[in-house]
Amino acid sequence: MQIWDQQYECMQREELEQLQLERLQATLNRAFKNVTCYRNKFTERGIVPEDIQSLDDLKKLPFTTKEDLRLNYPYGMFAVPLREVVRIHSSSGTTGKPTVVGYTKHDIKVWSNLVARFMTAAGVTHDDVVQIAFGYGLFTGAFGLHYGAEAIGASVIPMSAGNTEKQIMIMQDYKTTALVCTPSYAITIADRMEKMGVDPKSLSLKVGLFGAEPWSEAMRKEIENRLFVSATDNYGLSEIIGPGVAGDCEYKCGMHISEDAFIAEIIDPETGEVLPPGSVGELVLTTLTKEAFPMIRYRTRDITSLDYSPCACGRTNVRMKKTMGRSDDMLIVKGVNVFPSQIEEILFAIEGCEPHYQIVLERHGALDVLEVHIEVTENIFFDEMKKQKAFLEMVEKRIDSVLGVGATVKLVEPNSIPRHEGKAQRVIDNRKI
């Protein structure tokens, strides 16, 4: 029986929690015995693995942060000898040393099956041709989706990122049915198709599996309307496993978390207190199956909420809402918490705004200044000054109404904001310079 079928996705809550507890206790013992960082953290709190007798006891354990991974760079968090590690991935390391993660042969098998689970939920079958437009390399995304698709039995095109016109040619010639990339790159592909005169209806695409960056429901609709695909969301992060933590089912009412492999908590990012079901806060994840690189109460910094209500698809696993942003990347402007996804929702709802924007933060003296640069259609950009001014005032008023903080909106020409093949750079914060 494959790991992504009803054996785990439709378990009753009581049975699932018993499985989680058993796997948690095994994980804690592995980490305490083999990872000096965890042994020290537990000892500082006067805790041994045997003290965790219920899932409620999980909150007694210390958090793991990205700083722990950096301090133990590169292999200090591994729970197995390096000779048992068959794969090494890492983060981009854009803020310093990268975080390094390892996988045993068993970890790779579990990872493949977890990805296959959310791909199946999204509608991918063994008959599909999956084009992967993530960059291959140390980034986990491309390999995760690649092996997941192969586990299903689908055909994989390992196209990698970039060369957008060739991406489109491959879609046409190879009859691609499933597209894997970031949502912002999906928009870039749609833009290029329009310039090339390619009708997306002439393609064989039916489903898109988009991840690696936060995106709004408005952006989902934009992609679906322009590429004629079912745009599905999925969630993962390298420190936990890569893609495979959660993903949409066909109802797109929140991403089902694979709870047989992960325990999810929502905490107050300021106090660390565990919040009740339905609360919005920071997602904390504990791995239950990883051999080489167990993570205990890892602070993801992603802001979301969990939904335990029944899903029409029949899966019983808890669902996480789309991430609103990150607690560490959250913008604080004039004392107000602002997430880029909030601004995106506003812009996508305004007729005439193109799906490309940038948020620019400046500091004039002691005051923060929020600017939003948005691409608009040529009709608006070249409209008479009076109409353009009215449009600007309308956008600024909506931003102020939703965010509670004023912004200066600047209109820029179509195609003037840089396009990205990977994650889009939505925020330029010049206050740190």
C-alpha positions as CSV (number, residue, x, y, z in Angstrom):
1,M,0.0,0.0,0.0
2,Q,1.5,3.4,-1.0
3,I,2.1,5.9,1.7
4,W,0.0,8.6,0.1
5,D,-3.3,6.7,0.1
6,Q,-6.1,6.5,2.6
7,Q,-4.0,4.6,5.1
8,Y,-2.8,7.9,6.5
9,E,-4.9,10.6,4.9
10,C,-8.2,9.4,6.3
11,M,-7.2,8.2,9.7
12,Q,-9.5,9.0,12.6
13,R,-8.1,11.7,14.9
14,E,-7.6,9.4,17.9
15,E,-5.7,6.8,15.8
16,L,-3.6,9.5,14.1
17,E,-2.6,11.1,17.4
18,Q,-1.5,7.7,18.8
19,L,0.7,7.2,15.7
20,Q,2.1,10.7,16.1
21,L,3.0,10.1,19.8
22,E,4.8,6.8,19.0
23,R,6.7,8.5,16.2
24,L,7.4,11.6,18.3
25,Q,8.9,9.5,21.1
26,A,11.2,7.6,18.6
27,T,12.3,11.0,17.1
28,L,13.1,12.5,20.5
29,N,15.2,9.5,21.4
30,R,17.1,9.7,18.1
31,A,17.7,13.4,18.5
32,F,18.7,13.2,22.2
33,K,21.1,10.4,21.6
34,N,22.8,11.6,18.4
35,V,22.5,15.4,18.1
36,T,24.5,17.4,20.6
37,C,22.5,20.5,20.1
38,Y,19.3,18.8,21.2
39,R,20.9,16.9,24.0
40,N,22.1,20.3,25.4
41,K,18.8,22.0,24.8
42,F,16.9,19.2,26.7
43,T,19.4,19.1,29.5
44,E,19.1,22.9,30.0
45,R,15.4,22.4,30.6
46,G,15.9,19.3,32.7
47,I,14.0,17.2,30.2
48,V,14.6,13.7,28.9
49,P,12.6,12.1,26.0
50,E,10.8,9.8,28.5
51,D,9.2,12.9,30.0
52,I,7.0,13.4,26.9
53,Q,4.1,11.1,27.5
54,S,1.4,12.9,25.5
55,L,1.2,15.2,22.5
56,D,0.3,18.0,25.0
57,D,3.7,17.6,26.5
58,L,5.2,18.8,23.2
59,K,5.0,22.4,24.4
60,K,7.5,21.6,27.2
61,L,10.2,21.1,24.6
62,P,12.4,24.0,23.4
63,F,12.1,25.5,19.9
64,T,14.6,24.9,17.1
65,T,15.5,28.0,15.0
66,K,17.4,28.7,11.9
67,E,20.2,30.1,14.1
68,D,20.6,26.7,15.7
69,L,21.2,25.3,12.2
70,R,23.7,28.0,11.4
71,L,25.6,27.5,14.6
72,N,25.9,23.8,13.8
73,Y,26.9,24.3,10.2
74,P,27.4,22.1,8.2
75,Y,26.7,18.7,9.8
76,G,26.2,19.3,13.5
77,M,22.4,18.6,13.4
78,F,22.7,15.3,11.6
79,A,21.5,12.3,13.6
80,V,23.3,9.7,11.6
81,P,26.9,9.3,10.4
82,L,27.6,11.0,7.1
83,R,28.2,7.6,5.5
84,E,24.4,7.0,5.9
85,V,23.5,10.3,4.2
86,V,22.7,9.8,0.5
87,R,21.6,13.3,-0.3
88,I,22.6,16.8,0.9
89,H,20.6,19.9,0.2
90,S,20.9,23.4,1.5
91,S,19.2,26.8,1.5
92,S,20.4,29.7,-0.6
93,G,22.4,31.2,2.2
94,T,21.4,34.7,1.2
95,T,21.5,35.9,4.9
96,G,24.8,34.2,5.8
97,K,25.8,30.6,5.9
98,P,23.3,28.3,4.3
99,T,21.4,25.7,6.3
100,V,22.5,22.2,5.4
101,V,20.1,19.3,5.4
102,G,20.7,15.6,4.9
103,Y,18.6,12.5,3.8
104,T,19.1,8.8,4.3
105,K,17.9,6.4,1.7
106,H,14.7,5.9,3.7
107,D,14.2,9.7,4.0
108,I,14.3,10.0,0.2
109,K,11.7,7.3,-0.1
110,V,9.4,9.0,2.4
111,W,10.0,12.4,0.9
112,S,9.0,11.1,-2.6
113,N,5.9,9.6,-1.3
114,L,4.8,12.7,0.7
115,V,5.2,14.8,-2.5
116,A,3.3,12.2,-4.5
117,R,0.5,12.5,-2.0
118,F,-0.1,16.2,-2.5
119,M,0.4,15.9,-6.3
120,T,-2.2,13.2,-6.4
121,A,-4.5,15.3,-4.3
122,A,-4.0,18.2,-6.8
123,G,-5.1,15.9,-9.7
124,V,-1.8,14.5,-11.1
125,T,-1.9,10.9,-12.3
126,H,0.4,8.4,-14.0
127,D,-0.9,9.6,-17.3
128,D,0.5,13.2,-16.8
129,V,3.5,14.9,-18.3
130,V,5.0,17.1,-15.6
131,Q,7.3,20.0,-16.6
132,I,9.4,21.2,-13.7
133,A,10.5,24.8,-14.0
134,F,12.2,25.1,-10.6
135,G,15.9,25.4,-10.7
136,Y,17.7,22.1,-10.0
137,G,20.6,22.2,-7.6
138,L,20.8,22.5,-3.8
139,F,17.3,23.9,-3.7
140,T,14.9,21.1,-2.6
141,G,11.9,22.1,-4.8
142,A,12.9,20.7,-8.1
143,F,14.1,17.3,-6.8
144,G,11.1,16.9,-4.5
145,L,8.6,17.4,-7.2
146,H,10.7,15.3,-9.6
147,Y,10.8,12.2,-7.4
148,G,7.2,12.7,-6.3
149,A,6.0,12.7,-9.9
150,E,8.0,9.6,-10.7
151,A,6.6,7.8,-7.6
152,I,3.1,8.4,-9.1
153,G,4.3,7.1,-12.5
154,A,4.0,10.4,-14.3
155,S,6.4,11.4,-17.1
156,V,8.9,14.1,-15.9
157,I,10.4,16.9,-18.0
158,P,13.3,18.2,-15.8
159,M,13.3,21.6,-17.6
160,S,14.8,23.6,-14.7
161,A,14.2,27.4,-14.4
162,G,14.7,30.1,-17.0
163,N,14.6,30.3,-20.8
164,T,10.9,31.1,-20.8
165,E,10.4,30.9,-24.6
166,K,11.9,27.4,-24.6
167,Q,9.6,26.5,-21.6
168,I,6.7,27.4,-23.8
169,M,8.0,25.5,-26.8
170,I,8.5,22.4,-24.6
171,M,4.9,22.7,-23.3
172,Q,3.6,22.9,-26.9
173,D,5.8,20.1,-28.4
174,Y,5.9,17.6,-25.4
175,K,2.2,18.1,-24.5
176,T,2.9,19.1,-20.9
177,T,-0.1,18.6,-18.7
178,A,1.2,19.7,-15.3
179,L,3.4,22.8,-14.6
180,V,5.7,23.1,-11.6
181,C,7.1,26.5,-10.7
182,T,6.7,29.6,-8.5
183,P,3.4,31.4,-9.0
184,S,5.2,34.6,-10.0
185,Y,7.0,32.7,-12.8
186,A,3.7,31.3,-13.9
187,I,2.6,34.9,-14.5
188,T,5.8,35.5,-16.4
189,I,5.1,32.5,-18.6
190,A,1.6,33.9,-19.3
191,D,3.0,37.3,-20.2
192,R,5.5,35.7,-22.6
193,M,2.8,33.6,-24.2
194,E,0.8,36.8,-25.0
195,K,3.9,38.4,-26.6
196,M,4.5,35.2,-28.6
197,G,0.9,35.0,-29.7
198,V,0.5,31.5,-28.1
199,D,-3.0,30.7,-27.1
200,P,-2.9,28.9,-23.7
201,K,-6.0,27.0,-24.8
202,S,-4.0,25.3,-27.5
203,L,-1.7,23.7,-24.8
204,S,-2.4,20.4,-23.0
205,L,-1.9,22.0,-19.5
206,K,-4.5,21.1,-16.9
207,V,-2.9,21.6,-13.5
208,G,-0.3,23.9,-12.0
209,L,1.6,23.0,-8.8
210,F,2.9,26.3,-7.4
211,G,4.9,27.0,-4.3
212,A,8.2,28.4,-2.8
213,E,6.7,31.9,-2.2
214,P,3.5,33.3,-0.6
215,W,0.7,34.1,-3.1
216,S,-2.8,35.3,-2.8
217,E,-6.2,33.9,-3.9
218,A,-6.4,36.8,-6.4
219,M,-3.1,35.6,-7.9
220,R,-4.5,32.0,-8.1
221,K,-7.5,33.3,-10.1
222,E,-5.2,35.3,-12.4
223,I,-3.1,32.3,-13.2
224,E,-6.1,30.1,-13.7
225,N,-7.8,32.6,-16.0
226,R,-4.6,33.2,-18.1
227,L,-3.2,29.6,-18.3
228,F,-6.4,27.7,-18.1
229,V,-5.1,25.4,-15.4
230,S,-6.3,24.3,-11.9
231,A,-3.7,26.3,-9.8
232,T,-2.9,24.4,-6.6
233,D,-0.8,25.5,-3.7
234,N,1.8,23.4,-1.8
235,Y,4.0,24.1,1.2
236,G,7.3,22.9,2.4
237,L,10.7,24.1,3.6
238,S,14.2,22.7,3.3
239,E,14.7,22.5,7.0
240,I,11.7,20.2,7.5
241,I,11.9,18.1,4.3
242,G,11.4,20.3,1.3
243,P,8.1,20.2,-0.5
244,G,5.8,17.6,0.9
245,V,4.6,19.1,4.2
246,A,1.2,20.1,2.8
247,G,-0.8,20.6,-0.4
248,D,-4.2,21.5,-1.8
249,C,-6.8,19.0,-2.7
250,E,-9.3,19.6,-5.5
251,Y,-11.4,21.8,-3.2
252,K,-8.6,24.3,-2.5
253,C,-9.9,25.1,0.9
254,G,-6.5,24.9,2.7
255,M,-3.5,22.7,2.3
256,H,-3.7,19.3,4.0
257,I,-0.7,18.7,6.3
258,S,0.7,15.1,6.2
259,E,0.2,14.7,10.0
260,D,1.6,11.2,10.0
261,A,4.9,12.8,9.2
262,F,4.7,16.2,10.9
263,I,3.1,17.7,14.0
264,A,1.9,21.3,13.4
265,E,1.5,24.0,16.1
266,I,0.5,27.6,15.9
267,I,2.3,29.9,18.3
268,D,2.3,33.6,19.2
269,P,5.5,34.8,17.5
270,E,6.2,37.2,20.3
271,T,5.7,35.0,23.3
272,G,6.0,31.5,22.0
273,E,2.7,30.5,23.6
274,V,0.8,27.8,21.8
275,L,-2.5,29.3,20.4
276,P,-5.9,27.5,20.2
277,P,-7.2,26.0,16.9
278,G,-8.2,28.6,14.4
279,S,-5.8,31.3,15.6
280,V,-3.5,33.1,13.3
281,G,0.2,32.9,14.3
282,E,3.5,31.4,13.5
283,L,3.7,27.8,12.2
284,V,5.9,25.4,14.2
285,L,6.7,21.9,12.8
286,T,8.1,18.8,14.3
287,T,9.2,15.9,12.0
288,L,8.1,12.4,12.9
289,T,9.8,10.2,10.2
290,K,13.2,11.8,9.4
291,E,16.2,9.8,10.2
292,A,19.2,12.0,9.1
293,F,17.8,15.4,10.1
294,P,15.1,15.4,12.7
295,M,13.6,18.8,13.5
296,I,11.9,19.4,16.9
297,R,9.5,22.3,17.2
298,Y,11.1,24.2,14.3
299,R,10.0,27.8,14.0
300,T,9.2,28.3,10.4
301,R,8.4,32.0,10.8
302,D,5.5,31.5,8.4
303,I,2.2,33.1,9.5
304,T,-0.9,31.0,8.9
305,S,-3.8,29.2,10.8
306,L,-5.0,25.6,11.0
307,D,-8.4,24.4,10.1
308,Y,-9.6,21.1,11.7
309,S,-13.1,21.1,10.2
310,P,-14.1,18.2,7.8
311,C,-13.0,18.6,4.2
312,A,-15.3,17.6,1.3
313,C,-12.6,15.5,-0.2
314,G,-12.8,13.0,2.8
315,R,-9.2,13.6,4.0
316,T,-9.1,14.0,7.8
317,N,-5.7,15.7,8.0
318,V,-5.7,19.3,9.4
319,R,-5.5,22.0,6.7
320,M,-3.3,25.1,6.8
321,K,-4.3,28.3,5.2
322,K,-2.2,30.1,2.7
323,T,0.8,31.8,4.4
324,M,0.2,35.5,5.0
325,G,3.9,36.2,5.0
326,R,6.6,35.7,7.6
327,S,7.0,36.9,11.1
328,D,10.6,37.8,10.4
329,D,9.9,39.4,7.0
330,M,6.8,41.2,8.2
331,L,7.0,44.9,7.4
332,I,6.5,47.3,10.3
333,V,5.6,50.6,8.8
334,K,4.8,53.5,11.2
335,G,4.1,50.9,13.9
336,V,1.7,48.9,11.7
337,N,2.3,45.3,10.7
338,V,2.1,44.9,6.9
339,F,2.4,41.8,4.8
340,P,3.1,42.0,1.1
341,S,0.3,39.5,0.4
342,Q,-2.2,42.1,1.8
343,I,-1.0,44.7,-0.8
344,E,-1.1,42.0,-3.5
345,E,-4.8,41.2,-2.7
346,I,-5.7,44.9,-3.0
347,L,-3.9,45.4,-6.3
348,F,-5.3,42.3,-7.9
349,A,-8.9,43.5,-7.2
350,I,-8.3,46.7,-9.1
351,E,-9.1,46.8,-12.8
352,G,-6.2,48.1,-14.8
353,C,-3.4,46.9,-12.4
354,E,-1.0,44.4,-13.9
355,P,0.1,41.4,-11.8
356,H,3.5,42.9,-11.2
357,Y,4.4,45.2,-8.3
358,Q,7.1,46.2,-5.9
359,I,7.0,47.6,-2.4
360,V,9.7,50.2,-1.7
361,L,10.4,51.4,1.8
362,E,12.4,54.5,2.5
363,R,13.1,56.5,5.7
364,H,12.9,60.3,5.5
365,G,14.4,61.6,8.7
366,A,12.6,59.6,11.4
367,L,9.6,58.7,9.3
368,D,8.9,55.6,7.3
369,V,7.7,56.1,3.8
370,L,5.8,53.3,2.0
371,E,5.8,53.3,-1.8
372,V,4.0,50.8,-4.0
373,H,5.2,50.7,-7.6
374,I,2.6,49.0,-9.8
375,E,2.5,48.2,-13.5
376,V,-0.7,49.3,-15.2
377,T,-2.2,48.8,-18.6
378,E,-1.1,51.1,-21.3
379,N,-4.5,52.8,-21.4
380,I,-4.1,53.9,-17.8
381,F,-0.3,54.7,-18.0
382,F,-0.9,57.0,-21.0
383,D,-4.2,58.3,-19.9
384,E,-4.7,62.0,-19.4
385,M,-3.3,63.5,-16.1
386,K,-6.7,64.1,-14.5
387,K,-7.8,60.4,-14.9
388,Q,-4.5,59.1,-13.9
389,K,-4.5,61.2,-10.7
390,A,-8.0,59.9,-9.9
391,F,-6.8,56.3,-10.4
392,L,-3.8,56.9,-8.1
393,E,-6.0,58.4,-5.4
394,M,-8.4,55.4,-5.5
395,V,-5.6,52.9,-5.1
396,E,-4.0,54.8,-2.3
397,K,-7.3,55.1,-0.5
398,R,-7.9,51.4,-0.7
399,I,-4.4,50.6,0.7
400,D,-4.9,53.0,3.5
401,S,-8.4,51.5,4.3
402,V,-7.2,47.9,4.4
403,L,-3.7,48.4,6.0
404,G,-4.4,51.3,8.2
405,V,-1.3,53.0,6.9
406,G,-0.8,55.4,4.0
407,A,1.2,54.6,0.9
408,T,2.4,56.6,-2.1
409,V,1.5,54.7,-5.3
410,K,3.6,55.2,-8.4
411,L,2.5,54.0,-11.8
412,V,5.2,52.4,-13.9
413,E,5.2,51.3,-17.5
414,P,4.2,47.7,-18.5
415,N,7.2,45.3,-18.3
416,S,9.3,47.8,-16.3
417,I,9.4,45.8,-13.1
418,P,12.0,43.0,-13.3
419,R,10.7,39.5,-14.0
420,H,12.0,36.6,-12.0
421,E,12.4,32.9,-12.9
422,G,12.3,31.9,-9.3
423,K,11.0,33.8,-6.3
424,A,9.9,37.3,-7.1
425,Q,11.5,40.2,-5.2
426,R,8.5,42.0,-4.0
427,V,10.1,44.2,-1.3
428,I,13.0,46.6,-1.5
429,D,13.6,47.9,2.0
430,N,16.1,50.8,1.8
431,R,15.6,51.6,5.5
432,K,18.3,49.0,6.3
433,I,20.9,50.6,4.2
